[in-house]
Amino acid sequence: MFQVDINCDLGESFGRYRLGEQEEILRYITSANIACGFHAGDPSVMRETVELAIKNNVQIGAHPGLPDLNGFGRREMEISWQEAYDLVVYQIGALQGFLTAKGMKMQHVKPHGALYNMAAVNEELADAIAKAVHDVSPELLLYGLASSQLTAAGEKYGLQTIHEVFADRTYQADGTLTSRSMTNSLITDETKAISQIIEMVKEGTVTSVHHTKVALQAHSICVHGDGEHAVQFAKRARLELEQQGVAVKAFK
């Protein structure tokens, strides 16, 4: 039987937090990646999002990003191995404080935005992130782009490494995501996005923008919570996966 986790990036706001759709989407996902203050989030938002995830029995992970609030962590920065290591350890610790206060354990770490995409192709950066996660706790899962440098680094350090795929993003022939700067980077048609995730989970391939089949592993599907119809899509994705005989569940 096929099995997959559905994750979503949450807590990516500031100040007075309108939980709204993010509270609703927690009904359909199994893992939440919570922003830790560098690209988005603040202490109150982190606490509230943790509480909502616990209420909905959703596993919780840290979502560390680059220190770039204005760019929402999506702009590349030149950082050293040590800087990458330090910012990941720091942000995991920030979220862990709220989890400890609630008597909960963290399930995973998933880098955000440019940090995630850079680590997918940069061996040194991937190594720093994986080492940081391992040093905080070897029990933490590391989420990374399927078949990337980051998943390879996680496996090198003996971490349980989760190969992640994306429902609403297009892929290049080398398995990387199409840059958001390109017009064809996003899949806005729900039916096409659903077809893509079913192909990835059940066939272990994705059809690139160049119409080639790219082999990958699909342990977890990312559903973006900031889309116009995010809740509707998450609900439909879960339903259609289950109808296809795919068990939707977290890893712990």
Residue pairs with C-beta under 8 A, 6 or more apart in sequence:
1 245
1 246
1 247
2 201
2 202
2 244
2 245
2 246
2 247
3 246
3 247
3 248
3 249
4 201
4 218
4 219
4 220
4 221
4 241
4 246
4 247
4 248
5 30
5 31
5 162
5 219
5 220
5 221
5 248
5 249
5 250
5 251
6 28
6 29
6 30
6 31
6 220
6 221
6 223
6 234
6 237
6 238
6 248
7 29
7 30
7 31
7 32
7 33
7 61
7 110
7 143
7 164
7 220
7 221
7 222
7 223
8 25
8 26
8 29
8 31
8 32
8 33
8 222
8 223
8 224
8 225
8 230
8 234
9 33
9 35
9 63
9 110
9 112
9 222
9 224
9 225
9 226
10 22
10 25
10 26
10 32
10 33
10 34
10 35
10 49
10 53
10 225
11 17
11 22
11 32
11 34
11 35
11 40
11 41
11 45
11 46
11 48
11 49
11 63
12 35
12 39
12 40
12 41
12 63
12 72
12 225
12 226
13 40
13 41
13 45
14 40
14 41
14 42
14 45
15 42
15 44
15 45
17 44
17 45
17 48
17 49
19 48
19 49
19 52
21 225
21 230
21 231
22 49
22 52
22 225
23 52
24 231
25 223
25 225
25 230
25 231
25 234
26 32
26 52
26 53
26 55
26 56
26 58
27 56
27 235
28 231
28 234
28 235
28 237
28 238
29 58
29 223
29 234
29 238
30 58
30 59
30 248
30 249
30 250
31 58
31 59
31 60
31 61
31 107
31 108
31 220
31 250
31 251
32 49
32 53
32 58
32 59
32 60
32 61
33 61
33 62
33 63
33 108
33 110
33 112
33 143
34 41
34 46
34 49
34 50
34 53
34 60
34 61
34 62
34 63
34 95
35 41
35 45
35 46
35 63
35 65
35 112
36 46
36 62
36 63
36 64
36 65
36 91
36 92
36 94
36 95
37 43
37 46
37 91
37 94
38 64
38 65
38 66
38 67
38 68
38 69
38 73
38 87
38 91
39 65
39 66
39 67
39 68
39 69
39 71
39 72
39 73
39 74
39 112
39 113
40 65
40 69
40 72
40 73
41 49
46 94
46 95
46 98
47 98
50 60
50 95
50 98
50 99
50 102
50 104
51 102
53 59
53 60
54 60
54 102
54 104
58 250
59 107
59 108
59 250
59 251
59 252
60 95
60 99
60 104
60 106
60 107
61 106
61 107
61 108
61 109
61 110
61 141
61 143
62 91
62 92
62 94
62 95
62 96
62 106
62 108
62 109
62 110
63 109
63 110
63 111
63 112
64 87
64 88
64 90
64 91
64 92
64 109
64 111
64 112
64 115
65 73
65 91
65 111
65 112
65 113
65 114
65 115
66 73
66 75
66 77
66 79
66 87
66 112
66 113
66 114
66 115
67 77
67 87
68 74
68 75
68 77
68 114
72 113
73 112
73 113
73 114
73 115
74 113
74 114
74 180
75 114
76 114
76 117
76 118
77 114
79 87
79 125
81 124
81 125
81 127
81 128
82 128
84 115
84 125
84 128
84 129
84 132
85 128
85 129
85 131
85 132
86 132
88 109
88 111
88 128
88 129
88 132
88 133
89 132
89 135
89 136
92 106
92 109
92 132
92 133
92 136
92 140
93 136
95 106
96 106
96 136
99 105
99 106
106 137
106 140
107 140
107 141
107 250
107 251
107 252
108 140
108 141
108 142
108 143
108 162
108 251
109 129
109 133
109 140
109 141
109 142
109 143
110 116
110 142
110 143
110 144
110 164
111 119
111 129
111 143
111 144
111 150
115 125
115 129
116 144
116 145
116 150
117 145
117 176
117 177
118 125
119 125
119 126
119 129
119 144
119 148
119 149
119 150
119 153
120 126
120 144
120 145
120 148
120 149
120 150
120 176
120 177
121 148
121 149
121 176
122 149
123 149
123 152
123 153
125 149
126 144
126 148
126 149
126 150
126 152
126 153
127 153
127 156
129 142
129 150
129 153
130 142
130 150
130 153
130 154
130 156
130 157
130 159
131 153
131 157
133 140
133 142
133 154
133 157
133 159
134 140
134 157
134 158
134 159
138 157
138 158
138 159
140 159
141 159
141 160
141 161
141 162
141 251
141 252
142 150
142 151
142 154
142 159
142 160
142 161
142 162
143 162
143 164
143 220
144 150
144 151
144 153
144 154
144 161
144 162
144 163
144 164
145 151
145 163
145 164
145 175
145 176
145 177
146 163
146 164
146 165
146 175
146 216
146 217
146 218
146 219
147 163
147 175
147 215
147 216
147 217
148 175
148 176
151 161
151 162
151 163
154 160
154 161
155 161
160 251
162 219
162 220
162 251
163 216
163 217
163 218
163 219
163 220
164 219
164 220
164 221
164 222
165 197
165 200
165 201
165 206
165 216
165 218
165 220
165 221
165 222
166 177
166 221
166 222
167 187
167 193
167 194
167 196
167 197
167 221
167 222
167 223
167 224
167 233
167 237
168 186
168 187
168 188
168 193
168 223
168 224
168 227
168 233
169 177
169 178
169 185
169 186
169 187
170 177
170 178
170 184
170 185
170 186
170 187
170 208
170 209
171 177
171 178
171 206
171 207
171 208
171 209
171 214
172 178
172 208
172 209
172 210
173 208
173 209
173 210
173 212
173 214
174 214
175 206
175 214
175 216
177 185
178 184
178 185
178 209
179 185
180 186
184 209
187 193
187 196
190 229
190 232
190 233
190 236
193 233
193 237
194 236
194 237
194 240
196 206
196 207
197 218
197 221
197 237
197 241
198 240
198 241
198 244
198 246
199 205
199 206
199 207
200 206
200 216
200 218
200 221
201 218
201 221
201 241
201 244
201 246
202 244
202 246
204 215
204 216
204 217
204 218
205 213
205 214
205 215
205 216
206 213
206 214
206 216
207 213
207 214
208 214
221 237
223 230
223 233
223 234
223 237
224 230
225 234
227 233
238 248
241 248
242 248
